[in-house]
Amino acid sequence: MPIHRDSRGTLVVAEFAPLPFIPRRLFWLLDITPGETRANHAHRVCEQLVFVQAGSVSGDISSPDGGSLSFHLDLGDWVVIPTRHWLSLRDFAPRSVVGVFASHPFDAEEYIESPDDLSA
């Protein structure tokens, strides 16, 4: 996401046109207790785009075929989480704010609660 800085402060812009899906939901993770992990699930139909609004976060993505990717995001960075990909977020810097655009409204029935069930 483009970051614009000048003497007045910082402006980070999220344009929806280049996103890989049209967002249907937006939520934030903040005030995360040090040492805690978040997400720790996958989705059957929902894609997500995780981005950092303040601070930083690290994470891991696991695919149904056994592949994995570790990442670190700072202000303006983002990562897309495809369907059936396990996401775990960790190492939240103090005062971090992490946003998530989701392709679908919340539906607890479409959550995958175990990485063993990604390909099922």
N, C-alpha and C positions, 0 to 999 in steps of 0.2 A: 504494500500500500504506500502510495507516495507520501513522503514526509516533507513538510515545508516549515523551515525555521527562519525566524528573523528576530529583531529586537523586541517584538511584542510577545513572542512565545512560539509554540509549535502547533501546527495544524496537520493532522493525518486524515487523508481522504479515502473513503471506501466507495468506489463506483460499482454499482451492481452489474453493469453491462458485461465486464470481463469475467465475472464469476462463473464457475462451471454449472451452476443451477440458480434458479430464482429463489431467494430466501423466503421461507414461510414463517420463520421463527428466529428470534435473536435472544440470547441469554448471556449472562456474565458470570464469571467465577472471580471472587475477590474475598479478601480477609481469610485466605486459606491458612490453616494452622501449620506452622513450620514442621516439615517432615511428612506431611500428609500427601497422599496421591488422590487424584480425581479421575473421573471417567471410568476406567476399568470395565468397559463394556464395548459392544459393537451394536450396529443396527442392521436389520434385515433390509429396509427400504430407504432409510434416511441417510443422505450424505451430509457432511458437515465441513465447514471451513472455520478453523480455529485461528484466532489472531490476537496479538498482544496490543493492548491499549496503554498499558503502563507496566514497567518492570520487565520481567522475563520469566520464561518457563521452559522446561525440557520435557521430552516425552518419547514414547515409543509407539510405533504402529506395527501390528502383525497382520499379515495377509492370510487368506484361507490356504494358500499353497505353501505356507511355512516361511515365507520371506519376512524380513523385518527391517525397520528403519528407525534409527534414533535421531532425534533432532533437538535443536535449541532455538527458541524464538525470542527476539528482542522487539522493541517498539516498531510497529509497522510490518513485522514479519508475519507470515501466515502459512498454514499447511492445510491441504484438503484431505479429508478422511472419507474414502469411498465406502460404499455399503460393504458389510461383512468384513470389515477391517477393525481389529481390536485396537482401542486407544487407551493409553495410560499416560496421564500428565503428572509430572513430579517437579521437584526443585523450584517451586514458585519463589521468586525473589520477594522480599518484604514489600508490601503495598502494591503487588502486582494486580492488574486488572486484565483478565483474559476474556475476550468475547467469542461467541460461537454463533455463526449463521447456520441454520438448519434448513434442509430442503423440504421438511415436512413438519406439521404440528406434532406436539408431544403425543406419544402413544406407547404406554408401557408394554403393550403386547408385542411390539416389534423389536424390543431390546433382546440382545444375545448376551446372556449373563455368564457364559463360560467360554474361554478361548477354544476349548475342545469342540464347540458347536459351530464354529465359523463356516465350515463347509456343509453343514447339515441343511 
